[in-house]
């Protein structure tokens, strides 16, 4: 009964004209920055933070939250249409979403992403409302050793996820981990692998690698072919909405992605990113129906499940922020900044001392998700129209948007040169038949893994057995070893290579 009263209070706060307006502004901005490659929610929220001084606290947080989960919707649009993940959590959507667009099914892919995100967002919000307090107990059980083991499991999952050779997948992860080490050492503050280049002391940006490897690499690959052979798939776009068969395949995938995303979103360490990778791995483990498109060739489950997972993860990542005052990722850290600007101390007391803010923010998320579906589904036709632009005009526009997006994050021309270098590297990956998604996961998780490894060893005074003596950490490592053994078994390996056979 308390929950119903609390939600009634929340909807009363969220349905005021000013809060509805700011929820809409946040969702619209989020969608736009998700669609524009390079300009992520982190940069946008950081830029808009000073502008929230003059706003009422609830309105400010409603708008910033709208930007965050709106970007998860928008990020899938460029991932599907032009092979560019607008967000780090959309990296997996590229694998099957882009193939669907190439097969003339961009409409169903965009609809699957939008509807999956809406359902997962609503469920994530309900979980946030109902289980905020008990679920924080789970997050408390995770120490540095557990996070390190969870990330090892995530990386082994990425090896399973990658198409093609296992050796290439492992090589890509190792390369990602090495690229993640460039920058300043967390503990000593000494620059490493920066080769005395001042711009590299802060490390290589995720956007630089994603834009270069996925965006520019694909463009170079297309331009290297004769005009008659280029992958321009604009003329045969059929149907804007998923078919009955698509819905039958999508619904269980969305349910699985939502459940996994809701759980992983609570844990610090890139919840939405880990959730989308884990959801895709889970779908790959689920048996294909007779006549179903293989994964990596345009399977709608490979779009619906990760998109549901990253949206559920982005909603439940508010749980540790609102209940413990612990930001689980960089965007949530900015939300802490927004709360302190308005003299609100994030933590368990927010629920009791400021119920209007707590429940108003939760209710606004449900309204925001509804706004995003109403905004995004009619836009599918407009996004598809982008594909009818001749490639000779489309590729300079993509190059320009990427360059503007990359430059705007640090106001640094060095980043544009780096994107060009990674574009050439991305082209080399295409030629070698190596899947770049594991490289990005390795790059994102690498610095966090190192930090948790060092922290765990500091706390245990250099005792490496800490990873196997703590039950939760040991069970996660056991799952990782089991997954590795299963994937290396000759029968599984043969089936896997058969599933990923190249055209």
N, C-alpha and C positions, 0 to 999 in steps of 0.2 A: 504493500500500500504506500509505503514511503517513497518507493521509486516512482509511482504514478504521480504523487504530489510534487516530487522534485522535478519530474519532466514537465508537469503542468506549469510550474514556476519558470522553468527554462524556456518553454515555448512562448510564455507570456513576455519574457525579456526579448527573445529572438524575433517575435512577430511585430515589434515596434517598427514604424517606417524607417527610422534612421539605421537600425541594425540590419533590416532587410536590404537597404541600399548598400551598406558596406559589405554585406555577405555577397551581393551581386558583383560589386566592384572587385572584390577579392577573387571570386570565381572566374570572372572575365579576364582579369590580369593573369591569373594562374594559367588559364587555357592558352592565352597568347604567348606567355613566356615558355610554356611547355612546347608549343608549336615552333617557336623561333629557336633554331639550334644555338646552343652556347649560353643563352641567358637563363640560368637556372633559378629556382626559387630562393636559393641562398643569397645570390647577388641582389635579387629584386627586394627581398625582405630587408637586407642590410641597407639598401639605398632608401627604402621607405620608412625605416625605423625612426629617423628624426621627425618625419612628417606626422607620426602618431602622437607626438607631444600634445597637440591641440585637441585630439579626439578623446571622447569618454573611454575609459579602460576596456569596457566590454566590446564596444564598436571596433577599437583598435585591434584587439585579439581576434575578433570574428573575421576581420578583413585579412589579417596576416595568415590565419589558419586556412581561409579560402584560397589564398595564393598557393599555399603548400599542397593541399590535396587537389586543387585545380590543375597544377602543373603535372600531376601524375596522369590526369586525363590527356592533357595536351601533348605530353611527351610521346605518347603512342602514335600520334598522327604522323609526325615526320618519320618515326621508326618504320611505319607501315608503307608510307608513300614513297619516300626517297632514301630509305636505308640509313637514316640518321637518327640515332637515339637522342631525343630531345632531353631526356633525363637519364641518370645513371641506372635507375630502376627499369628503364625501357630497353636496355641492352638486349635482353632475351627476346623481347617482342619482335626485334629485327629478324630473328632467325626464320620464323614461319610467317610473320606478318608481311614482310617484303616479298616472300615467295608467293603469297596469296595475291598480292597486288600485281605481280608479274603474270600470274595466271588469270588476270582480269577480275579478281574477286576482292578488290580493295574495299568496296562498300561493305560486304559482310564482315571483313576483318575489322574495319573501323566500328561497325555496329557491335560486334562481339566485345571489342575493347571497352566501348562506352557502357553497354548494358552490364558487362561483368564488373566494371568499376563501380557502377551505381549500386548493384546488389551488395558487393563487398563493402562499400562505403557505409551503407545502411546497417549492415550486420556489425561492422567495426564500431559504429557509433553506439549501437545497442549494447555491445560488450563493454564498451567504455563506461556507459551509464550503469550497467548492472553489476559488473565485476571489478570496477576500478580498484577498490580496496583489497579484495582477496588476491587479485592477480599480481599486485605489487609484492606479495609474499614470495611468489615464484621468482621475480626479478632479484629479490634479496639473496636467494640461494646461489646466484651466479657470482663467483669471484673471478679474478684474473685467469686462474687455471681453467675454469669452465669455459670462459669466453675463447681462450686460445684453442681448446679442444673443439668447440663449436665451429670455429673458423677452419680448422683442419678438415672437419667433416664437410664444410661448405666447399672447400677447394677440391676434395676428392669427388664430391658431387658434380663439380664443374668438369672434371675429367670424364665422368660418365656421360655428362650432358653434351660434350663436344662431338661434332660429327667427324668422321674420318679416323685417321690413325690415333691410337692411344698415345704413342710416342710424341706425336705432334702436339696433342692436347697438353701433355705434361710439360713439354718444352715451352708452350705458350704461357702456362701458369708460372713457370720458373722465370721466364722473361718478364712477366707482369710483376712478380715479387721483386725482381732486381730493379725494375724501373721505379717501383714504390720506395726503394731505399735511397734514391737520389734526393738530396736536400740536406737538412741539418739534423744531426743526431739528437734524439729526444732527450737523452740523459746528460750528455756532455756539452751539447750546444755547439759542437764542432761540425763545420760543413763537410759532407762526404760525397764522393762521386760527382762533385760539381765542376771539376776541372778548372777552377778559378774563374768560372763564369758567374758573375754576381746574380744573374736572373735565375740560376739553377739552385741557389742556396735555399729557396723556399720550396724546392721540389718541382716536379712537372705536374701541371694541372690535369685533372681528369678530362676536362672539356677538350684540351689540346689533343690528347691521345684519341678520344672518342671521335672527334671531328675528323682528325687526320686519317685514322685507320679505317673507319666506316665510310665517312663522307667523301673525302678527297681520294681515298684508295679506289672506291667504286667509280668515281668520275674518271680517274686516270685509266682504269681498266676498260671503261666504255669508250673513251677517246682513242685507245690503242687499237680498237677494232675498226673495220670498214663500216661505213655508214649503214649498209644493209644488214650488218650483223649486230648492231647495237641493241641493248636490252631496253627498248622503248615499248612499254606495254600499255600504251594509252588508248589505243583504238578499240580494244576488246573488253572494256569494263562492262560486266553484265550484272544487273540487279544491285540495288543499294542495301537491301536487308538480307539477313541470313535466311536460308531455306529451313523447312521443317526438319530435315536431316541434320542440318547445322545445329539447330536448337537441341536436338536429342543428344548430340555429341558435346555441346557446350555446357549444358546444365550441370552434369556431374563434375566436369572440370572446374567450373566456377565455384561449386560448393567445396571441392578439395582445396582450391587456391585460397578461398576465403578463410577456411579453417586454419591452414598453414600460415597465411599472412597475419591473421589475428594473433596467433601465438608468437611468431617471430618479431612482430612489431613492438612487443613489450620489452624485448631484450635490447639493451644498448649495443651499438655497433652496426649501424647501417641496416636497420630493420627492413625497410621497403626493398632494398637492394637484395639482401639475403633471401627475403621472402620470394621475390620473383624468380631468382635462380633455383631455389629449393622447389618451388611449385612446378617449374619446367622439368626439373629432374624427376619429380614424382610422376608427371604426365608421361614421361618417356618410359617409366617403369610399368605404366598401366597398359595392358594389352590392347593392340590395335584391333578394331572390328574388321570383319571381311569387307574389302573394298574401300577402307578408310585410307586417306592420303598419308604417306609416311611423314614422320617428323623431319623438319628441315626442308620439306618440299611444299609446305603450305597447309599444314594441319591446323584447323581452327582452334583445337584445344590448346595448341602452343601459343595462341594469342590470348584466349579467354582466361586461362588459369593464371599466368604470370601477371596479367593486368588486374585481375581480381585480388591476387596476393599482394601486389604493391600498394593497392588502394586500401585494403584492410589493414596492412602494416602501417601505412601513414596515419590512419585513424587511431589505432591502438598505441602508437608511439607517444600519444598524448597522456597515456596512463601514468608512466613513471614521472613525467613532467608535472602533472597536476596533483598527483598523490604523494610523491616523494621529493619533488623539486629537483629530480635528476634528469637532465636532458639526454635522451638516448642518441641523438645525432646533432649535426651542426645546425640544422634549421631550428630544432627545439632549443638549442643554446641561445639562438637569437630571440626566441619566444620568451626565454627567461629574462633576457635584456629588456624586452618590451614590457614585461610585468614589473621589473624593478624601476623602470622609467616612471610607472604609474604608482609607485610605492606599494606594490603587492609582493609579498614574500611567497615565492612558489614553494609548495610543500603540502603536507597533510592538512594544515590549518585552513587552506584555501576553501575546502569543501564546507567547513563550518563557519569560518569568519566572513566568507564572501560567496554565499550560495548562488546569488544572482549571476555572478561572473562564471562560476563553475558550470552550473546547469544551463545558463544562457549560451555558453560556448558549445556545449554538447548538443543542445537543440539546434543551434545554427548549422552544425555540421550536416544534420539530416536535411535541413532546408537547402544547404549549399549543394549537396549531392543531387538533389532533385533539380536545382537550377542548372547544374552542369549537364545533366541528361537533356533537359529542355534546350540548353544552349548548343550541345554537341550533335545530337541526332539530326536536326535540320541542316547543320553545317556539313554533313557528310557529302552531300551533292556538290557543295562549293569546293571542298577539299579535293574531290575527284576531278573537278574542272581543272585544278592545277596540273593534273597529269596530261591534259590535252594540249598544254603549252609545248611547242616544239623543243626537242632536247637541246638544240643549239642556243636557245634562250634560257632554258631551264638550268643548265649546268653553270653558266656564269652567275645566275641569281643565287644558286646554292653556295657557290664559292664565296660570293660577296656576303651573304648572310652569315656564313660560318666565320669569315674574317671579322665582320662587325661584332658578332657574338663573342668571339675569343678576345678581341681587343678590348671590348667593354668590361670584361671581368677584371683585368689588371691595368688597363690603359698602357699596354706594353707591346711594341711592335715585334719584340723578340718572340712572343707567343705565336704570332702569325707565321714567322719563319719555321718555328717548331711544328706547327700544323702541316706545313708543306713537306717537311722531312718525314713526319709520320704518315703523310699521304703516300709517299714513295714506298715506305715500309709496308703500309696496308696493301699497296699494289703487289708487292713481293709476296705477301701472305696469300693473296688471291691466286697468284701464279703457282705457289707451292701447295695450294689446296689446304691451307691451315685455317682453322676457325678462330677468329679473333676474340670471341666472347670470353673464353677462359683467361686470356691476357688481361682483360679489363677487370675481371673479378679478382685475379691475383694482385693487380695494381691497387684496387680499392681496399682489399683486406690486408695486404702486406704490411703497411705501417701500423695498422691496428693490432695485427698478430704480434708484431715485434714488441709493441708497447705492452701488451698483455703478458707475453712471454717474460719480458724483463721484470715486470711488476710481480708476477708469480714467483720468479726466482729470488727477487729481493725479499719478498715476504717469507719465503721458505729458507732464506740464507743459502741459496745456491743448491738446494736439494732438488734434483730433477724428478725424484719419485713423487713429488707433489701432484703431478698430472695423473698418476695411477692410484694414489692412495685416497684421493677425494672421490667418493662414489659417483657423483654426477659427471665429473671430468672423465673418469675411467670408462663409464658407460658410453659417453660420446666418442671417445677414442676407439672403443671396441666396435661401435657401429661403423666408424670410418674404416677400420681394418677389414671388417666383414664386407663392406661395400667394395673395397679394393680387391679382396679375394674373389668375390662373386664376378666382378667385371673381368678379372684375369683368367677365370676358368675357361679352358679351351672351347667348350660348347657355347658359353655365353659370348665369348669373343667372336666366334664365327657368326653367330646370329646377329651380333651388333654390327659387324662389318657388312653383312648381307643387307641389314636395314639401311645402312648409310651408303650403299653402293651408288657411285656417281653416275650421272647421265652420260 
